[in-house]
Amino acid sequence: MSKRSFRLHDGQHGAALAIRVTPKASRNAIVGVLDDGTIKIHLTAPPVEGQANQALLEFLSEVLGVPKSNLEIVAGHSGRDKLVSILNMDAQTVHQRILAHLSD
């Protein structure tokens, strides 16, 4: 079984972003980028009843400067690895904004 690989890419109406979430962290932060381009994000929310998914969308909304309505988790609702669609934003802009918020 091969590991699923998501890449940041331009879609028909925006970009798609591969994310690995670590819930119940001490703070919300973008902590790194894996070799395959997956963005590692720590969230304070627990992984119950969709709380971590909701927190992820709120956090990405702030980081990317877009309304939450422009964000959608399109794969990985119940797992740590997620694919998020960002409407009306190209992959290059998403990449720049993610790197600007990368924690040291």
Backbone torsions as a table, in degrees:
resi	resn	phi	psi	omega
1	MET	NA	121.8	-179.1
2	SER	-87.6	152.4	179.6
3	LYS	-72.8	134.8	179.1
4	ARG	-67.4	135.6	-178.5
5	SER	-124.6	122.3	175.9
6	PHE	-108.3	146.1	176.2
7	ARG	-129.0	150.1	173.8
8	LEU	-69.6	125.4	-179.6
9	HIS	-152.9	161.0	176.3
10	ASP	-78.5	132.0	175.6
11	GLY	-105.7	-171.3	-177.2
12	GLN	-64.3	-37.9	-176.2
13	HIS	-123.4	13.1	-177.8
14	GLY	166.5	-149.6	-177.0
15	ALA	-119.4	161.2	174.0
16	ALA	-121.1	139.0	-174.2
17	LEU	-127.4	126.1	175.9
18	ALA	-87.2	130.5	-174.3
19	ILE	-134.1	139.6	168.9
20	ARG	-114.0	119.6	-175.0
21	VAL	-99.7	137.6	169.0
22	THR	-115.8	107.5	-179.5
23	PRO	-79.1	170.7	177.4
24	LYS	56.5	37.5	177.2
25	ALA	-85.4	173.4	-179.2
26	SER	-76.0	-22.9	177.5
27	ARG	-157.7	160.9	175.0
28	ASN	-79.3	126.7	-178.4
29	ALA	-163.1	149.6	168.6
30	ILE	-88.7	118.4	-171.1
31	VAL	-108.0	-9.2	179.2
32	GLY	172.5	174.1	175.9
33	VAL	-128.0	124.0	179.6
34	LEU	-74.8	166.1	-178.8
35	ASP	-56.6	-31.4	-178.6
36	ASP	-86.6	4.4	178.5
37	GLY	94.8	-3.5	178.7
38	THR	-67.8	134.9	179.6
39	ILE	-89.6	127.1	177.3
40	LYS	-92.1	124.3	-179.2
41	ILE	-127.8	131.6	173.2
42	HIS	-98.4	136.5	179.3
43	LEU	-128.4	145.5	179.0
44	THR	-77.0	-22.6	-176.2
45	ALA	-69.1	146.9	175.0
46	PRO	-78.9	157.9	-178.2
47	PRO	-86.1	51.0	179.8
48	VAL	-126.1	142.4	175.3
49	GLU	50.9	35.5	176.2
50	GLY	75.4	8.1	-177.5
51	GLN	-63.8	-41.5	-179.9
52	ALA	-67.7	-38.7	177.9
53	ASN	-62.9	-44.2	179.0
54	GLN	-62.5	-44.3	179.5
55	ALA	-63.7	-38.3	178.5
56	LEU	-61.1	-47.6	-179.4
57	LEU	-64.4	-39.6	177.9
58	GLU	-64.2	-43.8	-179.6
59	PHE	-64.3	-46.8	179.5
60	LEU	-64.1	-34.5	177.4
61	SER	-59.2	-44.2	178.5
62	GLU	-67.0	-48.4	-176.7
63	VAL	-60.9	-45.0	-174.5
64	LEU	-88.4	-12.7	-180.0
65	GLY	69.2	37.9	178.8
66	VAL	-126.1	155.9	174.8
67	PRO	-66.5	149.5	178.3
68	LYS	-57.7	-27.8	-179.6
69	SER	-66.3	-15.3	177.5
70	ASN	-88.8	-0.9	-177.1
71	LEU	-115.4	141.3	177.2
72	GLU	-150.3	133.1	172.3
73	ILE	-80.3	113.4	-175.6
74	VAL	-100.3	-12.1	176.1
75	ALA	-155.6	147.0	175.2
76	GLY	86.1	30.1	-177.9
77	HIS	-54.6	-37.1	-174.7
78	SER	-106.5	2.5	-179.2
79	GLY	-113.6	179.3	178.2
80	ARG	-78.7	-29.6	-179.8
81	ASP	-91.9	122.7	-175.2
82	LYS	-129.8	154.5	172.5
83	LEU	-118.3	121.0	-177.0
84	VAL	-113.6	130.8	176.5
85	SER	-93.4	133.3	177.0
86	ILE	-117.4	112.1	-178.9
87	LEU	-77.6	146.3	172.9
88	ASN	60.6	32.2	175.7
89	MET	-146.9	131.1	-179.3
90	ASP	-81.7	161.9	-175.6
91	ALA	-59.6	-36.7	-179.3
92	GLN	-63.5	-43.4	178.8
93	THR	-65.0	-43.6	177.5
94	VAL	-58.6	-48.0	-179.2
95	HIS	-57.2	-46.9	-179.8
96	GLN	-61.9	-42.3	-178.5
97	ARG	-71.1	-35.4	176.4
98	ILE	-64.4	-48.5	-179.1
99	LEU	-62.4	-34.0	179.5
100	ALA	-65.9	-23.1	-178.5
101	HIS	-105.6	7.3	-179.7
102	LEU	-66.0	126.9	-179.2
103	SER	-72.8	146.8	176.8
104	ASP	-79.7	NA	NA
